[in-house]
Amino acid sequence: MKVDEELLRGIMYKTAESIDPDSHIIALYYLEGKASLTKMAEETAIECSTGTWTVVGYETLELRKRYGAKILRIMGSEGACYVQIAYEASNYDPEVGGISCLLSDIAGNLYDMKILDNVKLIDISFPKYWTKAYPGPKFGVAGTRKLLGLEGAERPLIGAITKPNIGLDTKTYAQLAFETAKSGIDFIKDDEALVNPKYCPLMDRVVAVTEALDRAREETGKKVLYAVNITTAPHRLVELAEKVLGAGANHLMVCMAYTGYGGVQALAEDPSVNVPIHVHRCGHGAYTRNPKHGIDSSLMSKLVRLCGGDQLHVGSVAGKFYYDTLDTIRCLSALRDEWGSIKPTLPVSSAGNHPGNIKANIEVMGCDMLFLAGGGVHGHPDGSTAGGRAMMQAVEAALKGIPVERAAAEYPELGKAVEKWGYVKAW
């Protein structure tokens, strides 16, 4: 029986109050184009659920009523609008297919539709049974602090990214880790560019750095976490994780944009991975930075948390990368706000941090943070040990309310850092 297209379109509209949130996945989009707002919304809902470019024989009214997307709200004018669309959750299996399948549909072909000049997926709300199917962080904010013995400390965690990014041999790399750890910082990580070059092989590096951090701990009495970059093909992630853990690693790092949410989830779900997963977002700007097109960075943050990332980068207030205060605040909310039984993910600030902008970062982001610096530690005039101390001094001064210019006169390492790089105000 031939079904009239107008009837099919007519049943696509529902009120938000009539939709059961426990059986629907609700997405918010920004749409822009030359067609009417209703036309853009309808074509998006059709493409992202049961339909295609023309009515087909087996797409009955009953099928679309049961499984088709429902438009809840259209808000906008003159070729641009926000659209809220509800998807029948049973169309997707949270365990088989999961986030990968869901995004392939509701954030898939619509980016290629001629009717849309721009489209951005801003947020997704999940039914409770969907979120229960995902691991969330094993450690998160509280767990990372506990590993460092800093459960009650009301300060952010401070870390260093090893620089130069690539080019150091294993022995030099380990020596740099030792010098950095002696400063009293909490955390060291590989740069995202470094995994397994022949001059600094992954397994040799893990052993050498672990030994270096043990030596530093004998001097300082302080444990330092080392995030080892194991970014690789998704099907090899768990295998590589097990190897570096066997060599003594106490932390893992993965670049999510190119290993995927599924890679993070595979690590989080595997019982052999009993250390935190540090998630770098390098590459995310390819699909998050354009305010009108792609996927919102706060949604990306939310999905990383759902899949089990213990830590995730959110940028820097006054660093070298693009920064938007509202975007950063929304990312922080996605990672730290209450979300049922899912633990908060520890936000990470990096990219151009140095002792002179730590106060500005704290003012915007708070203390449930990990602040990282690369050049801002290793570029210190007196070397990496002094650079790490300057970062710790900057935090101490900020939390005591001491102005940076005054603290620079009181703390010698901080003073030299501020003399070299200056200082910044958040507002």
C-alpha atoms as one frame of an Amber mdcrd trajectory, in Angstrom:
protein
   0.000   0.000   0.000   1.397   3.385  -1.030   1.801   5.796   1.867   1.294
   9.501   1.322   4.458  11.520   2.031   2.506  14.286   3.779   1.057  11.771
   6.215   4.559  10.478   6.924   5.832  13.974   7.602   2.797  14.854   9.675
   3.517  12.215  12.315   7.098  13.436  12.826   6.149  16.181  15.281   5.825
  15.609  19.022   5.976  17.766  22.113   8.933  17.282  24.423   6.496  16.406
  27.222   5.037  13.512  25.211   8.408  11.795  24.746   9.599   9.251  27.305
  13.246  10.145  28.120  13.876   6.571  29.226  13.182   5.217  25.754  14.551
   7.991  23.547  17.905   9.483  22.669  17.421  13.245  22.321  19.798  15.295
  20.177  20.152  19.047  19.774  21.380  20.417  16.431  22.190  23.782  14.910
  21.061  23.855  11.263  21.711  26.459   8.622  20.546  26.570   5.012  18.404
  28.278   2.383  15.315  26.076   2.786  12.543  26.672   5.313  13.287  25.759
   8.906  10.684  22.989   8.906  12.094  21.525   5.691  15.633  21.443   7.102
  14.428  19.885  10.356  12.299  17.274   8.599  15.034  16.233   6.180  17.471
  15.878   9.075  15.055  13.719  11.069  14.257  11.551   8.040  17.887  11.047
   7.004  18.935  10.231  10.570  16.310   7.546  11.159  13.999   5.519   8.898
  13.915   7.476   5.663  15.811   8.335   2.526  15.385  10.843  -0.307  12.083
   9.354  -1.446   9.215   7.388   0.095   9.768   3.631  -0.155   7.227   0.843
  -0.085   7.825  -0.666   3.319   8.088   2.613   5.221   4.600   2.444   6.622
   2.917   4.897   8.958   3.224   2.332  11.721   6.949   1.893  11.105   7.638
   5.625  11.164   5.441   6.137  14.222   7.370   3.449  16.075  10.934   3.911
  14.853  11.121   7.253  13.059  12.719  10.368  14.534  10.409  12.925  16.147
  10.928  16.691  15.949  10.346  18.242  19.377  11.344  21.870  18.881  12.451
  24.229  16.123  13.869  27.529  17.369  15.219  30.139  14.958  14.558  32.303
  11.930  15.896  33.337   8.516  17.719  30.193   7.493  19.227  29.189  10.846
  17.726  27.286  13.743  18.227  24.965  16.656  16.335  21.692  16.351  15.690
  19.123  19.052  15.067  15.625  17.707  14.117  12.475  19.626  15.304   9.091
  18.358  13.804   5.773  19.383  16.539   4.311  21.589  15.730   0.722  20.638
  17.012   1.455  17.124  20.497   1.181  18.594  22.091  -1.380  20.894  24.300
   0.319  23.507  26.599  -2.709  23.707  26.733  -3.946  20.103  27.187  -0.950
  17.874  26.972   1.511  20.742  28.276   5.066  20.375  29.922   4.240  17.040
  26.661   3.067  15.467  24.627   5.865  17.028  26.919   8.613  15.740  27.074
   6.991  12.317  23.334   7.607  12.094  22.491  10.787  13.981  25.834  12.474
  13.139  26.526  10.787   9.838  25.143  11.548   6.379  23.485  14.805   7.439
  26.873  16.532   7.097  26.725  15.775   3.365  23.143  16.869   2.745  22.806
  19.561   0.065  19.880  21.185   1.865  22.145  22.093   4.802  24.936  24.642
   4.508  26.037  24.031   8.095  25.048  21.562  10.787  26.432  21.115  14.293
  25.491  18.399  16.756  25.507  20.187  20.093  24.304  17.699  22.689  22.857
  14.218  23.243  20.731  13.066  26.185  20.700   9.331  26.846  18.192   7.029
  28.551  19.370   5.629  31.866  19.778   2.117  30.481  22.183   3.453  27.865
  24.451   5.164  30.379  24.401   2.060  32.587  25.834   0.074  29.675  28.986
   2.219  29.663  31.871   2.034  32.123  32.567   5.679  32.824  35.925   6.478
  34.433  37.498   3.936  36.768  39.487   6.659  38.542  38.392  10.120  37.431
  39.017  13.120  39.671  38.987  11.436  43.082  40.790   8.300  41.936  43.662
  10.223  40.373  44.103  12.268  43.542  44.066   9.112  45.643  46.864   7.539
  43.586  48.996  10.567  44.403  48.034  10.651  48.093  46.336  14.011  47.568
  42.729  13.152  48.453  42.314  16.113  50.798  44.516  18.595  48.986  42.588
  21.652  47.858  44.831  22.440  44.944  44.989  21.495  41.284  47.377  18.802
  40.108  50.425  20.021  38.209  52.258  18.189  35.462  54.746  18.492  32.632
  54.716  17.415  29.000  58.144  16.229  27.946  59.781  18.582  25.447  61.119
  18.526  22.821  58.138  16.522  21.553  60.301  14.030  19.686  64.010  13.481
  19.078  65.335  12.524  22.530  67.015   9.154  22.963  65.884   6.883  25.792
  68.680   7.787  28.214  68.216  11.543  27.761  64.435  11.191  27.999  64.717
   9.385  31.323  67.186  11.975  32.642  64.740  14.751  31.726  61.958  12.868
  33.536  64.191  12.606  36.617  65.027  16.326  36.604  61.359  17.215  36.155
  60.121  14.880  38.883  62.595  16.351  41.376  60.671  19.638  41.203  57.764
  18.181  43.192  55.165  18.114  40.411  52.528  15.386  40.251  52.492  14.193
  36.673  54.617  13.693  33.543  53.334  12.674  30.146  54.626  11.799  26.708
  53.883  14.261  23.961  51.125  13.123  21.604  53.711  12.854  18.795  55.762
  10.232  20.643  54.922   6.537  20.695  57.647   4.228  19.409  60.499   5.801
  17.423  63.584   3.607  16.984  65.780   6.020  18.945  63.381   5.961  21.936
  61.452   2.663  21.809  58.261   2.505  23.821  59.125  -0.428  26.089  62.676
   0.781  26.768  61.312   4.241  27.556  58.748   2.915  30.034  61.401   0.985
  31.945  63.903   3.869  31.918  61.394   6.532  32.973  59.905   4.313  35.696
  63.394   3.811  37.138  64.071   7.548  36.914  60.856   8.372  38.763  61.723
   5.832  41.462  65.078   7.598  41.962  63.346  10.954  42.154  60.886   9.596
  44.700  63.782   8.468  46.897  64.955  12.083  46.960  61.603  13.850  47.306
  59.355  11.236  48.908  56.746  12.082  46.283  55.078   9.814  43.742  54.807
  11.047  40.158  52.421   9.593  37.594  53.752   9.015  34.071  51.231   8.822
  31.220  52.677   6.596  28.506  51.398   7.310  25.004  50.062   4.051  23.534
  48.109   5.583  20.651  47.892   2.900  17.969  45.385   1.027  15.829  42.233
   0.459  17.944  42.455  -3.338  17.781  45.978  -3.211  19.290  45.317  -0.799
  22.146  44.585  -3.334  24.883  47.527  -5.529  23.867  49.888  -2.553  23.958
  48.428  -1.402  27.285  49.117  -4.781  28.836  52.730  -4.674  27.639  53.524
  -1.269  29.120  51.690  -2.109  32.350  53.822  -5.228  32.593  56.890  -3.008
  32.274  55.793  -0.897  35.247  53.662   1.897  33.748  51.320   3.612  36.217
  49.292   5.585  33.667  48.189   5.340  30.022  47.599   7.986  27.385  45.643
   7.734  24.141  44.785  10.275  21.423  41.034   9.815  21.116  40.255  11.704
  17.901  42.094   9.074  15.873  41.623   5.915  17.934  37.948   6.706  18.508
  35.562   6.550  21.429  35.622   2.781  21.050  39.351   2.745  21.743  38.845
   4.576  25.030  35.987   2.244  25.911  38.035  -0.874  25.128  40.738   0.239
  27.555  38.246   1.273  30.241  36.340  -1.997  30.086  39.343  -4.308  30.100
  39.996  -5.692  33.618  43.752  -5.778  32.999  43.855  -1.987  32.653  44.038
  -0.960  36.303  45.535   2.529  35.865  43.978   5.833  34.749  43.462   6.612
  31.065  44.694  10.059  30.072  42.800  11.128  26.936  44.351  13.687  24.615
  41.972  15.463  22.248  44.518  16.489  19.586  42.709  16.653  16.253  39.332
  17.508  17.774  39.420  21.000  16.269  38.910  19.464  12.832  35.283  18.871
  13.783  34.623  20.978  16.913  36.184  24.386  16.314  33.775  25.731  13.683
  30.863  27.180  15.723  28.385  26.310  12.967  29.540  22.897  11.777  30.713
  19.603  13.224  30.285  18.233  16.745  30.399  20.407  19.850  33.496  20.013
  22.015  31.367  19.722  25.161  29.527  16.762  23.609  32.858  15.198  22.655
  33.898  15.631  26.307  30.664  14.039  27.500  31.161  11.013  25.237  34.774
  10.530  26.369  33.550  10.523  29.975  30.800   8.031  29.126  33.308   5.714
  27.439  35.651   5.752  30.435  38.276   8.465  29.999  39.728   9.346  33.403
  41.264  12.611  32.213  40.585  14.779  29.154  42.153  17.935  27.758  40.035
  21.102  27.626  42.578  23.710  26.484  44.119  26.670  28.266  42.741  30.065
  29.264  45.736  32.022  28.006  47.761  29.573  25.971  48.724  29.102  22.345
  45.515  27.480  21.065  42.076  28.849  20.197  40.129  29.575  23.379  36.520
  30.464  24.107  35.488  30.914  27.746  31.922  29.653  27.292  33.086  26.607
  25.339  35.589  25.757  28.080  33.008  26.147  30.844  30.613  23.849  28.982
  33.370  21.247  28.559  34.125  21.445  32.280  30.439  20.913  33.075  30.307
  17.898  30.763  33.228  16.340  32.628  32.489  17.267  36.243  28.723  17.664
  36.703  26.760  14.926  38.450  25.698  12.204  36.005  24.108   9.313  37.859
  26.708   6.731  38.831  29.259   7.912  36.238  32.313   9.369  37.958  33.579
  12.824  36.980  36.461  12.956  34.518  39.447  15.087  35.516  39.765  18.064
  33.141  43.262  18.788  31.842  44.511  22.224  30.824  47.496  22.417  28.476
  48.877  24.192  25.389  50.905  27.243  26.300  50.591  27.106  30.088  53.405
  28.590  32.155  53.760  29.891  35.727  52.538  33.332  34.726  49.108  32.153
  33.545  48.305  29.494  36.150  46.385  31.978  38.326  44.218  32.949  35.337
  43.565  29.273  34.594  42.540  28.557  38.190  40.186  31.550  38.252  38.266
  30.183  35.267  38.596  26.420  35.746  38.913  25.883  39.483  41.035  23.375
  41.385  39.602  20.028  40.285  42.044  20.215  37.400  45.330  18.912  36.074
  47.395  21.795  34.673  50.156  20.752  32.299  53.031  22.759  30.874  55.630
  21.761  28.299  57.662  24.772  27.286  56.432  26.483  30.457  58.446  23.970
  32.507  61.339  22.944  30.266  61.923  26.435  28.884  62.717  27.890  32.315
  66.075  29.719  32.324  67.387  27.406  35.075  66.100  24.153  33.594  63.244
  21.708  34.120  63.593  21.259  37.883  63.306  25.003  38.363  60.466  25.142
  35.837  58.432  22.561  37.750  59.076  24.392  41.024  57.925  27.648  39.448
  54.648  25.997  38.440  54.103  24.735  41.990  54.975  28.154  43.391  52.493
  29.804  41.040  49.733  27.519  42.337  50.653  28.194  45.966  50.627  31.945
  45.382  47.311  31.825  43.522  45.599  29.847  46.279  46.970  32.185  48.962
  45.726  35.187  47.018  49.208  36.599  46.510  49.384  38.725  43.347  51.690
  37.222  40.722  53.981  40.245  40.626  54.486  40.053  44.415  54.907  36.277
  44.407  57.529  36.641  41.689  59.630  38.662  44.119  59.224  36.064  46.892
  59.821  32.851  44.926  63.082  32.816  42.927  62.076  30.184  40.344  58.700
  31.838  39.794  60.409  35.208  39.509  62.626  34.056  36.658  59.660  32.458
  34.868  57.596  35.635  35.088  60.561  37.694  33.958  60.812  35.505  30.851
  57.143  35.000  29.969  55.204  37.658  31.907  51.852  36.998  33.516  48.229
  37.135  32.430  44.885  38.049  33.956  41.821  35.936  33.278  39.317  38.751
  32.823
